[in-house]
Amino acid sequence: MSVGFENLDPNSILDAVESVMGLSLTGLTAPLPSYINRVYELQSMDGERLIAKFYRPGRWAREALQDEHDFVADCAADEVPVVAPLALADGGTIGEYDGILFSVFPKRSGREMDLHTDEGWRRLGSLVGRIHLAGSRREATNRLQMHPETTTVPEIEQLLGFMSLHQAERFTEVTSRIVEIALREFEGIEFQRIHGDCHRANILERPDEGLMVIDFDDMVMGPPVQDIWLLLPDHANHARHEINLILEGYEQFMDFDDRSLRLVEILRAMRIIYFLSWCSTQVDDFRFKTTFPDWGSALFWQREIADLEHQYHVILNDERLNARGLL
């Protein structure tokens, strides 16, 4: 009898992990917060704490997950502090149970780093530079290309079916203007493997060990500046000091194309559209409805479209500053 992703229970979880790891576990199956996947803390008989991640079916193909694991392994080989998946009994890192793909990781904990000094920003830049150095060594052929034509345009088209005609007209107008600028500014920008979701909550400080980066789930082939702007405390034109410090650390390991700083506010707009699109695929999920009860309402779209219109004007202002050599 098929278990199904939504009905994973402690016995299924333990059976799945024991069968691929070749070890015995205690009965501990503590669920951890994760909306997309199912994540549990387990414990081996010798006391080692493990994290089992069962991937939501349909989100990633096995090959795409392998690209993620390869990237993390390349980082680990370069002594970048990451949490790499454990090898299974067959030598791989991806198990399968009742059609559900999963991986097992050692448990690692830490706290979000404090950023009160210039040196802290340089440390962040150094860490991202080391990640990108590892990422530059090969491609991820089964992962998304973070480009407005391949990601943003399809996401916009998907969203149009969730709003009224009037809202769709406003939404189309502002997103078309954003995409027009984005397509122009992306010309000549080089892509490589990047973390893709490198905000500060995904960088932990471990006492006596330093920084550690987690959660490579959303890795893509994209412009390296994506992993920098997500760290910023404000819009680019208000965060020049932090940008300069990050790049001081970054360029100890990797060259950085300063022209790509033009993409920061464009990428911010693309992320807004991406998140809206992702939400639109979850609207029938009970937990989503509970968490986002007003998603798709008239007031919701009024607010979101206004945010995009504001972001469009931020992009225009940055273009003017760039043209005058002030950014």
C-alpha positions as CSV (number, residue, x, y, z in Angstrom):
1,M,0.0,0.0,0.0
2,S,1.4,3.4,-1.0
3,V,2.2,5.7,1.9
4,G,2.1,9.1,0.0
5,F,4.0,12.3,0.8
6,E,1.2,13.8,2.9
7,N,0.9,10.7,5.0
8,L,4.5,10.0,6.0
9,D,4.5,8.6,9.5
10,P,7.2,7.8,12.0
11,N,7.4,4.1,11.0
12,S,7.7,5.0,7.3
13,I,10.4,7.6,8.0
14,L,12.5,5.2,10.2
15,D,12.1,2.3,7.7
16,A,13.2,4.6,4.8
17,V,16.3,5.9,6.5
18,E,17.4,2.6,8.1
19,S,17.1,0.8,4.7
20,V,19.4,3.2,2.9
21,M,21.8,4.0,5.7
22,G,22.4,0.5,7.0
23,L,22.1,1.5,10.6
24,S,19.6,1.2,13.4
25,L,17.7,4.3,14.7
26,T,16.0,5.0,18.0
27,G,12.3,5.9,17.8
28,L,13.0,9.7,17.7
29,T,11.2,11.3,14.7
30,A,10.9,15.0,15.6
31,P,9.3,17.1,12.8
32,L,11.2,20.4,12.0
33,P,9.6,23.5,10.4
34,S,9.5,23.2,6.6
35,Y,6.7,24.2,4.4
36,I,7.9,22.6,1.1
37,N,9.5,19.4,2.2
38,R,9.1,17.1,5.2
39,V,12.1,17.3,7.5
40,Y,12.7,15.3,10.7
41,E,15.3,15.0,13.3
42,L,16.3,11.4,14.0
43,Q,18.9,9.7,16.2
44,S,21.1,6.7,15.7
45,M,21.6,4.0,18.3
46,D,25.1,5.5,19.1
47,G,23.6,8.9,19.8
48,E,24.3,10.8,16.6
49,R,21.6,13.2,15.6
50,L,20.6,13.2,11.9
51,I,18.3,15.3,9.8
52,A,16.2,13.4,7.1
53,K,14.7,15.6,4.4
54,F,11.9,14.1,2.3
55,Y,11.4,16.1,-0.9
56,R,8.0,17.1,-2.0
57,P,7.2,15.1,-5.2
58,G,7.2,17.2,-8.4
59,R,9.4,20.0,-7.1
60,W,12.8,18.6,-8.1
61,A,13.8,15.8,-10.4
62,R,16.5,13.4,-9.1
63,E,19.0,15.0,-11.5
64,A,18.3,18.5,-10.2
65,L,18.8,17.2,-6.6
66,Q,22.0,15.7,-7.7
67,D,23.2,19.1,-9.1
68,E,22.5,20.5,-5.6
69,H,24.4,17.7,-3.8
70,D,27.3,18.1,-6.3
71,F,27.5,21.8,-5.6
72,V,27.5,21.2,-1.8
73,A,30.2,18.5,-2.2
74,D,32.4,20.8,-4.3
75,C,32.0,23.5,-1.5
76,A,33.0,20.9,1.1
77,A,36.0,19.8,-0.9
78,D,37.2,23.4,-0.9
79,E,36.7,23.5,2.9
80,V,33.7,25.9,2.6
81,P,31.6,25.3,5.8
82,V,28.5,23.6,4.5
83,V,26.3,20.7,5.6
84,A,26.8,18.0,3.0
85,P,24.4,15.1,2.7
86,L,25.6,11.8,4.1
87,A,26.7,8.9,1.8
88,L,24.1,6.1,1.7
89,A,24.9,2.4,1.7
90,D,25.0,2.4,-2.2
91,G,27.5,5.3,-2.2
92,G,25.0,7.9,-3.4
93,T,23.3,10.7,-1.4
94,I,19.7,10.4,-2.7
95,G,17.4,7.7,-1.3
96,E,13.9,6.7,-2.5
97,Y,11.0,5.4,-0.5
98,D,7.6,4.7,-2.1
99,G,8.4,7.1,-4.9
100,I,9.6,9.9,-2.5
101,L,13.1,11.1,-2.8
102,F,15.0,11.9,0.4
103,S,18.5,12.6,1.8
104,V,20.1,12.4,5.2
105,F,22.3,15.1,6.8
106,P,24.3,15.4,10.0
107,K,22.6,17.8,12.4
108,R,24.4,21.1,12.7
109,S,23.1,24.1,14.6
110,G,24.1,27.7,15.0
111,R,22.7,31.2,15.4
112,E,22.2,34.0,12.9
113,M,25.4,36.1,12.8
114,D,25.5,39.6,14.3
115,L,26.4,42.3,11.8
116,H,27.6,45.2,13.8
117,T,31.1,45.7,12.4
118,D,32.7,46.3,9.0
119,E,34.7,43.1,9.5
120,G,31.4,41.2,9.8
121,W,30.4,42.3,6.3
122,R,33.8,41.4,4.9
123,R,33.5,37.9,6.4
124,L,30.2,37.5,4.6
125,G,31.8,38.6,1.4
126,S,34.6,36.1,1.8
127,L,32.2,33.3,2.4
128,V,30.2,34.0,-0.7
129,G,33.4,34.4,-2.7
130,R,34.5,30.9,-1.6
131,I,31.1,29.5,-2.5
132,H,31.3,31.0,-5.9
133,L,34.8,29.8,-6.5
134,A,33.6,26.3,-5.9
135,G,30.5,27.0,-8.0
136,S,32.6,28.2,-11.0
137,R,34.2,24.8,-11.5
138,R,31.3,23.2,-13.3
139,E,27.7,23.8,-14.4
140,A,24.4,22.6,-13.0
141,T,22.7,21.4,-16.2
142,N,19.5,20.4,-14.6
143,R,18.8,23.6,-12.6
144,L,17.0,26.8,-13.6
145,Q,18.7,29.6,-15.4
146,M,18.0,32.8,-13.4
147,H,17.2,34.9,-16.4
148,P,14.1,37.1,-16.9
149,E,13.2,35.3,-20.1
150,T,13.4,31.8,-18.7
151,T,12.0,32.4,-15.2
152,T,10.2,35.8,-14.8
153,V,8.2,35.9,-18.1
154,P,6.6,32.4,-17.5
155,E,5.9,33.3,-13.9
156,I,4.1,36.5,-15.0
157,E,2.0,34.5,-17.5
158,Q,1.1,32.0,-14.8
159,L,-0.1,34.7,-12.3
160,L,-2.5,36.4,-14.7
161,G,-5.1,33.7,-14.2
162,F,-5.3,34.6,-10.5
163,M,-6.5,38.2,-10.7
164,S,-9.3,40.3,-12.2
165,L,-9.1,41.8,-15.7
166,H,-8.4,45.3,-14.2
167,Q,-5.7,43.9,-11.9
168,A,-4.2,41.9,-14.8
169,E,-3.9,45.1,-16.9
170,R,-2.0,46.9,-14.2
171,F,0.1,43.9,-13.4
172,T,1.0,43.4,-17.1
173,E,1.9,47.0,-17.5
174,V,4.3,47.2,-14.6
175,T,5.9,43.8,-15.1
176,S,6.3,44.4,-18.9
177,R,8.3,47.5,-18.1
178,I,10.4,45.7,-15.5
179,V,11.1,42.8,-17.9
180,E,12.0,45.2,-20.7
181,I,14.7,46.8,-18.5
182,A,15.8,43.4,-17.1
183,L,16.4,41.9,-20.6
184,R,18.6,44.8,-21.5
185,E,20.6,44.8,-18.3
186,F,21.1,41.0,-18.3
187,E,22.9,41.2,-21.7
188,G,26.6,40.2,-21.3
189,I,26.2,39.0,-17.7
190,E,27.9,35.7,-17.0
191,F,26.1,32.9,-15.2
192,Q,27.4,30.2,-12.9
193,R,26.3,28.0,-10.0
194,I,25.1,30.1,-7.1
195,H,23.3,29.5,-3.8
196,G,20.3,31.4,-5.1
197,D,18.7,32.1,-1.6
198,C,21.7,33.5,0.2
199,H,20.0,35.7,2.8
200,R,21.4,36.1,6.3
201,A,19.1,33.5,7.9
202,N,20.9,30.9,5.7
203,I,24.2,31.8,7.2
204,L,24.8,30.6,10.7
205,E,27.5,31.5,13.2
206,R,28.8,28.4,15.1
207,P,30.7,29.1,18.3
208,D,34.4,28.6,18.0
209,E,34.0,27.5,14.4
210,G,32.9,30.5,12.4
211,L,30.3,30.9,9.6
212,M,28.4,28.1,8.0
213,V,26.0,28.3,5.0
214,I,22.9,26.1,4.8
215,D,20.0,25.4,2.5
216,F,21.1,25.0,-1.1
217,D,17.6,23.9,-2.1
218,D,17.1,26.9,-4.5
219,M,20.5,26.8,-6.2
220,V,20.5,28.0,-9.8
221,M,22.7,29.0,-12.6
222,G,22.6,32.7,-12.3
223,P,24.5,36.0,-11.9
224,P,26.8,36.0,-8.8
225,V,25.3,39.3,-7.6
226,Q,22.1,37.4,-6.7
227,D,24.0,36.0,-3.6
228,I,25.2,39.4,-2.6
229,W,22.1,41.6,-2.8
230,L,20.1,39.3,-0.6
231,L,22.5,40.1,2.2
232,L,22.0,43.8,2.0
233,P,20.2,45.7,4.8
234,D,18.5,48.1,2.3
235,H,18.1,49.0,-1.4
236,A,21.4,49.3,-3.3
237,N,21.5,53.1,-3.3
238,H,21.3,53.1,0.5
239,A,23.7,50.2,1.1
240,R,26.9,51.3,-0.8
241,H,29.0,51.0,2.3
242,E,27.9,47.4,2.9
243,I,28.3,46.5,-0.8
244,N,31.9,47.8,-0.8
245,L,32.7,45.8,2.4
246,I,31.2,42.6,1.0
247,L,33.1,43.0,-2.2
248,E,36.4,43.6,-0.3
249,G,36.0,40.1,1.2
250,Y,34.6,38.5,-2.0
251,E,37.4,39.6,-4.2
252,Q,40.0,37.9,-2.0
253,F,38.7,34.7,-3.8
254,M,36.8,35.7,-6.9
255,D,36.7,38.6,-9.4
256,F,33.4,40.5,-9.4
257,D,31.8,42.1,-12.4
258,D,30.9,45.6,-11.1
259,R,28.5,46.1,-14.0
260,S,26.2,43.4,-12.5
261,L,25.4,45.8,-9.6
262,R,22.9,47.3,-12.0
263,L,20.9,44.1,-11.5
264,V,20.3,44.4,-7.8
265,E,16.9,46.1,-7.8
266,I,15.9,44.2,-11.0
267,L,16.6,41.0,-9.1
268,R,14.6,42.2,-6.2
269,A,11.6,42.7,-8.5
270,M,12.2,39.3,-10.0
271,R,12.1,37.8,-6.5
272,I,8.8,39.4,-5.8
273,I,7.3,37.9,-8.9
274,Y,8.9,34.5,-8.2
275,F,7.4,34.4,-4.7
276,L,4.0,35.3,-6.0
277,S,4.3,32.6,-8.7
278,W,5.4,30.0,-6.2
279,C,2.4,30.9,-4.0
280,S,0.1,30.4,-6.9
281,T,1.1,26.8,-7.1
282,Q,0.2,26.2,-3.5
283,V,-3.3,27.7,-3.3
284,D,-5.1,24.4,-3.0
285,D,-2.9,23.3,-0.1
286,F,-4.7,23.5,3.3
287,R,-1.6,24.7,5.1
288,F,-1.1,27.4,2.6
289,K,-4.6,28.6,2.9
290,T,-4.2,28.8,6.7
291,T,-0.9,30.7,6.5
292,F,-1.9,33.0,3.7
293,P,-5.7,33.5,4.1
294,D,-6.0,36.6,2.0
295,W,-3.8,35.4,-0.9
296,G,-5.5,36.3,-4.2
297,S,-8.1,38.7,-2.8
298,A,-8.6,42.1,-4.4
299,L,-6.9,43.8,-1.5
300,F,-4.0,41.4,-1.8
301,W,-3.4,42.2,-5.5
302,Q,-3.8,45.9,-4.9
303,R,-1.0,45.8,-2.4
304,E,1.3,43.5,-4.4
305,I,0.9,45.5,-7.7
306,A,1.5,48.7,-5.8
307,D,4.7,47.1,-4.4
308,L,5.9,46.2,-7.9
309,E,5.1,49.7,-9.2
310,H,7.2,51.2,-6.4
311,Q,10.0,48.7,-7.2
312,Y,9.8,49.8,-10.9
313,H,10.4,53.4,-9.8
314,V,13.4,52.3,-7.7
315,I,14.8,50.6,-10.8
316,L,14.3,53.7,-12.9
317,N,16.0,55.8,-10.2
318,D,19.0,53.4,-10.2
319,E,19.2,53.7,-14.0
320,R,19.4,57.5,-13.7
321,L,22.1,57.2,-11.0
322,N,24.1,54.7,-13.1
323,A,23.8,57.0,-16.1
324,R,25.3,59.8,-14.1
325,G,28.0,57.6,-12.5
326,L,26.6,58.0,-9.0
327,L,25.9,54.3,-8.3
